[in-house]
Amino acid sequence: MKREKLEALRARVSCEALLEKAGYELDLRESTRRAVKYRHGGSIIIVTHDGRGWFDPLSDEKGDVFGLAMFLEKTTFPAAADAVAALVGFQLTRPEWRPSRSAVSDEAIADRWRCRRSPSPGSGAWRYLSWQRLIPSAIIRQAIRVDILREGPFGSMWAAHVDGHGRVVGWEERGPEWRGFSTRGSKLLFRLGPSDANRICVTEAAIDAMSLAALEGSREGTLYLSTGGGWSPATDAALCELALRPGLTLVAATDGNSQGDIYAARLRALAEVSGCNWQRLRPSADDWNEVLKNREKERWERKMEKKMRPAACAPVASREALPGQGWPLTRPDARPAAREGS
């Protein structure tokens, strides 16, 4: 089985599906958001990383979904891979476990967002995006018009993650010396572009989404997304919903590194399941903001080179005398010949 196929299976099949299939039961009372406990007889398995990892608290055993299949069935990797493949699309019989969140906390997230003003020319967030990240003003203004940018503290910017109804559920925080995500906020999707787009470009950061929009000139019919550097179950569900549109092209515009390739494999698997078109758009640098900055640097260097280029040589002067002069202007130091007897 090829590496791309294995990565796709790892992304689509949860460790919880394997445990439920093997007869394990959820211990909800002793589960937390980051560690979901399953029991079967005297055996205990803790599922971590949103269903992508696991460990046995009674031994040193741990790993990913393939390692869990090998552990449960005491089998080889090829057989474990087949077992995992057989569970693609498996639905858990229990409701998906979620951390307890009150309506008050959701409203508090929205209130914190509303209390921050939008960036304006010369503000801290504007200077950060325009001067340090080289995002064009037209793209910044486009994001402001749809209300997905806010001024953060200490010259930082906030980029909203919104749900399918346009409600802010969290935001990416980026600044000269700060990188994070909103406290108690939810990673979903940063969205820049038309909601009815037939082409969707998925990046790993809001700044990369804006940078790609700048590089493509905000291509018509394109929605630029950011997962915020993560891949939560809510993000996966939102992407699955978007991928069901007829005639859609799903573009994996993730970073040009191994992590970006893993995300691209997940998007390809999602496209195959949804039946939409798929494309890998790989940046020539590590990410799209680096590509944008490299382009602007090259433009600046060409501009300076043109400015510093010597002026074209003046045409050869005529040997005819200029009005008011008694000798032909052939060179700057030319003088009339001395007359005899003078």
N, C-alpha and C positions, 0 to 999 in steps of 0.2 A: 504494500500500500504506500502511495507516494506521500511525501511530507505534507503537501498542501491538503490532501485528503485527511490526514491525521489531525492537522491543526483545525480543520473544519469540524471534525467529529468532537474534538476537545471543546470547541466553542459551543456546540449545539447540544451536547449531552451532559446533564448535571450528575454529579456524584450521588445526589439524592435519588435520582431515578434508579441507579444501580442498587442502592440500599433498599429502596421500597420493593424492587423486583425480587430481591433476595430475602424478603420477609422482615426486614428491620422496621421498627416503629419509631416515630418521632417522640422525643421527650421534650414537649414544648415548655414545660415549667422550668427546665434546666438549660434551655437554649437561649442564646443571645443573638444580637444582630450579626455578629461576626463569627459566631461559633454555634452551629446547630447540631444538637446531640441526637444520635440514633442508638437504639438498643435492640439486641436480639439474644435472648437467653442471658448469658453472662458476658456477651461481647458488647463493646461500646465503640462507636465510630463518631468522630467529630468532623463535621463538614465545614470548610472555611472558604474564603475567597469567592463568595457568592456562588457556591456550588462547584467551583473548579478545583478545589483542593480538599484534602482530608488527612487525618492522622488517628492512630490508635493510642489513646492515653495509657493503655496498659502495656505498651511495648514501644519500640522505636519505629514501627511501620508508619509510613506516610507517603504521599505522592499525589498524582493527578488521577483523572478518571480511568486511564488505562492501568495504572498501578493498582487502583482499587479493584478493578475487574480481575486482575491477576491474583490479588490478595484473597478475594472472596471465593474464587473458583479454583485456586491453586493450579493455575494453568499458565501456558506460555503467552508471550506477547501477541503473536498472530491470532490466537484464539480469543484473547482479551479484546483485541481490536474488532473482531467480528461481533463479539458480544455487545460492545459499545455501539457499533453501527446498527445493530438490531433495535436499539432504543431511540433512534432518531425520531422525534415527534412524540415520544412517550409523555403522557400527561400524568402528573402526580394526582393521586386520589384526594389528597388533602389540599386545602387552600394554601397558596404560597405564603410561607412565613414572612412576616414583615415586623419591623420594630414598631412598638407602640408610639404613635404620634398623635397628638391632640389637634383639634381644629384651631386652638389658640396658637400653637407653634406655627402652623401654616399661615395664619393671619399675621403673626409676628414677622415672618419672612417677607410677606408682601408689604407690611408697614415699613420695615427697614429699607426696602427698595424705594418706596415712594418718598421717603424722607431725604433721599439723596438727589441732588440736582443733576441735570443732564450736562455733559461737557459743552464748552463753548470755546471759540478761538482764544488762545492764551491761557486757558485753565490748565490745571495740573494734568488731568487725564488727556486733554487735547495735545499738550506738549509731549507727553510720553508716547502717544500713538503716532503723532506726526513727526516729531524730531528724532526719537530713539528707534521707533519701529518703522518709520518711513511709510506709514499708511496714508494714501492720498486723502485730501480733505473731502473729496466727493464721496468716498467710501465711508468716512467717519460720519458725514452728514446723513448718508443713507441709513446707517445704523441708528442715528439719533432720531430720525423721522419715525422709525418703527418702534422706538422706545426700548432698545435693548442695550443701551450704554448708560452708565452712571459714573459720577465722580466718586472715587474711593479716597481714603485717607492718604496723606503723605505723597500726593502726586500719582496715585495709582488709578486704575480704571476697573470698573465692574462690567462684565459682559453677561447678560441674562441667559439662563436656561429656562425654557418655557415648555409647557405641555401642549397637547393638541388643541386646547382651547385658548392658547395665548396667555395663560397665567404663569407668572414668574414663580418658580419653585426653588431657585438657587442662582448662583452666579460665579463665574470664574473671576478671580482677583489677580491682577497683574500690575506690577509697578517696577520702578528702577531697582528696588532692593526687596521686592516681595513677590511671592508666588503662592497662591493657595486657592481654596474654595470656601464659599460662605459657610459659616458655622451653622449647623443644623439644616443646611440647605440640601436639596436633592440634585444629583447629577442626572440630567436628562439630555437635552439638546439645545445648543445655541443655534438660532435659525436666522439667516440673512438672505432674503430673496422672496420670490412669490410663493405663496402657499400651495398653488396649483401647478408647480413646476413639473416638467416632464424629464428633468435631469437633476440629480441630487449628488452633490460632491461632499463626501464625509471626510473631515479633517480631525486632528486631535486637539486643537486649541482654537479659541475664538479669534486670536490674532492671526493664526494660519488661515482660517476661513476668510477673514477680511483681506489678507494678503493675496490669496488665490483669486478672490473677486477682483482685486486691483489688477492682477496679472492678466486676467481674462477680460477685463473691461466690463465686469458685471454682466456676463453672458446672458442673453435673453433666454427665459424659460429655465433658469438654473437656480436652485436653492442650495446655499452654502451652509453646511452644518459643522458643528464641533461637538465631540463627545466629552470634552473637558479632560482628556488624558485618561479616562476610565471607560469601563464598559459594564454598567450596572444592568441588572435584569430589566429595569424600567427603560433604559436606553435601548436594549435589545428589542423590547416590545414595541417601542416607538418606531424603530427602524423597520421592523417587520410590517407594521401598519402602513408606513410610507411606501414600502416596496411592492405592495399589492396593487398600486395604480397601473392601469393598462398603458402599455407603451413606455414605461419608465426605464431610464438608464441610471443604474446605481454606480457611481464612480468612487472607487477607493482612493482618495487623495490623502492618505495617511503618510506619516514621515518616511523618509528614505533610509530606514534602518531596520534591524531585525524585529523590533517591537511593531513598527509600522507594517511590516510584512505579515505579522501575525494578525493584526487587525484587518488587513486586506483579505487574508484567507477567510476570516469570519464573514466579511461582507460578501465575498464570492459564494460562500455556502448559503448565506441568506438569499442571495439573488437566485441561486439554483433552486432553492426550495420555493421561492415566490414566483419563479418563472419570468423575472424581469431581466433586462440586459445588464451586463456587468463590464466594467472597465477599470484597469489599474492606471492611475495617473501618479507617477512617482516623481518627486522633486529632484532637481539636479544637485541640490545641497541637502542638508539634514532635514530641513523643513521649509515650508513655503515662505515664511518671513525672511529666511536667509536668502532664498531665491530673489525675492523682491528687493532686498537691500543690495544684493550683488548687481541686479539690473540698474538700480538707481546710481550705484557707484560707477558703473561703466558709462552711463549717460553723462555723469558729471565729468569723468575723465575725458570723454570725447569733446565735451563742451569746452573744457579748459585747454585741450590740445588745439582746438580750432581757434580759440581766442589768442593763444600764444604763438600761433603760426606766423612767420614773417610775412609782411605785405608783399604783394607781387612787385617785381622790379619795374621801375618807371621806363617808359619807351625811350629809345635812344634820341638824344636831343638833336634838333636840326642845326645844320652848320650855318644857316642864314642868321644874320645879326638880328637881335631883338630890337624893337623900337627903342631909340634913345641910347643905344649902345654902339660903340665903334668897332666891335670885334665879334666874330661868330662865337656863339656859346657852345664850345665843344667839350669843355671839362671845367670843373669849378675853379681851377687855378690858372686858367688861360689868361694871358695878357697880350696886348698888342706888341708886335715886334718894335724894337727901338729904331728910330729913324737915323739915317746917316747924318752926321754933323750935329746931332743933338747932344 
